[in-house]
Amino acid sequence: MTTTRFAPSPTGYIHVGNLRTALMNYLIARKAGGTFILRIDDTDPERSKEEYVDAIKQDMEWLGLHWDKVERQSERLDRYAEAADKLREMGRFYEAFETPTELDLKRKKQLNMGKPPVYDRAALNLSDAEKEALRAERGNGVWRFKLDHERIEWTDGILGDISIDASSVSDPVLIRGDGQVLYTIASVVDDTEMGVTDVVRGSDHVTNTATQIQIIEALGGTCPRFAHHSLLTGPQGEALSKRLGTLALRDLREQGVQPMALLSLMARLGSSDPVELRSDMAELIEGFDIHRFGAAPTKFDVQDLFPLTARHLQSLPLADVADAVADAGVPAELAEPFWAMARENITTLADLKGWWELCRDGAEPLIDEEDREFIAAAVALLPEGPFNGETWGEWTKAVKEATGRKGKGLFMPLRKALTGMERGPEMASLLPLLQVIRARG
């Protein structure tokens, strides 16, 4: 059975970069009728916060990315300890004591010599007595996985055939000196024991994947299928990393972005398929193919979400937005005609309030000097209420016959006088909702 996972660290809110990873893994699982796991990577007790765990779940539920089960790494520390013991017994795990300053000096020396800045494995030459002395002086060391210096190869679902020389990579630190288990080993143990078959993540994890493949094999596990998606940039190709904090999903939600607009964009962004607004999750699942994504950095512009949100809202019946219409202050008896009028003229649901204020309170008339006599004549011809969908046509016909005006010269001054705007909804549907004019009738 296909099993995927989304594994956020609860150290902040989910942003669009996280969402891309979550959505791809979700769609793969759902398309195959498999299992989607939400795995909370909370092995860092200092930075992990329960409020972020709750926020992650809220954001995913808002988007409709429903998980089949939740796992927490903080509840699986014994499993990681067993894996570490197994690696020690195999001679693949060793303790190292260099300080960050010492490691930096080693890297600079290697670079000056034209060599890759790879850890030199000096710790392997330490005697037991030397290790004891270093522990007494510096505390516990870090634990590194000893890589086999051979080529690590796999066929990536997006990048194609990958081959990395393990000798060009430092032996990865899997456990810190304070005992904190790091992602590299925790993820391997979880993926193996939870039967994860497919892992999609950012292309910044490629080297990490290479080392994890050796760890998986050392522990006797089966490697999942890996795919590494491109990283997002800003609309001009600039790095998004410093802006991701302002692109949190909850911020987009507060700006009025609709879930299906966001999902439709993210399900295609960076692929060879055009972005198409989908009406529901089933359409997203059906149209998803991980192999159609490319390796090049992918431009993301938050402004692209708003036309998609507007188009999505236009497709919705009143029942789907009834709460928002009511919150805007629209009386229940006017909700249906109001939504029919407003839906084509909003970008987000927050815009409903402004349209209802126009209907309820009217607007400051916008009348050009040369149109004053025309407007006065037109107002005198306004029929008695109540108004309906035919009133605008009947009124403008009468005004045309009385004044001789037609086309834009007829309709634009009337629109500006009634709404204070040059553009807006069809006047036939707006006129019956203008409360000030209704009261006059």
Secondary structure, DSSP 8 states (H G I E B T S, - for coil): --EEEE---SSS--BHHHHHHHHHHHHHHHHTT-EEEEEE----TTT--HHHHHHHHHHHHHHT---SEEEEGGG-HHHHHHHHHHHHHTT-EEEE---HHHHHHHHHHHHHTT-------GGGG--HHHHHHHHHHH-S-EEEE---SSEEEEEETTTEEEEEEGGGS---EEE-TT--B-HHHHHHHHHHHTT--EEEEEGGGHHHHHHHHHHHHHTT----EEEEE--EE-TTS-B-TTTGGGGBHHHHHHTT--HHHHHHHHTTTTBSS-----SSHHHHHHT--GGGB-SS-EE--GGGHHHHHHHHHHT--HHHHHHHHHHTT--GGGHHHHHHHHGGG-SSGGGHHHHHHHHHH-------GGGHHHHHHHHHT---S---TTHHHHHHHHHHHHH---THHHHHHHHHHHHS-SS-S-HHHHGGG-HHHHHH-
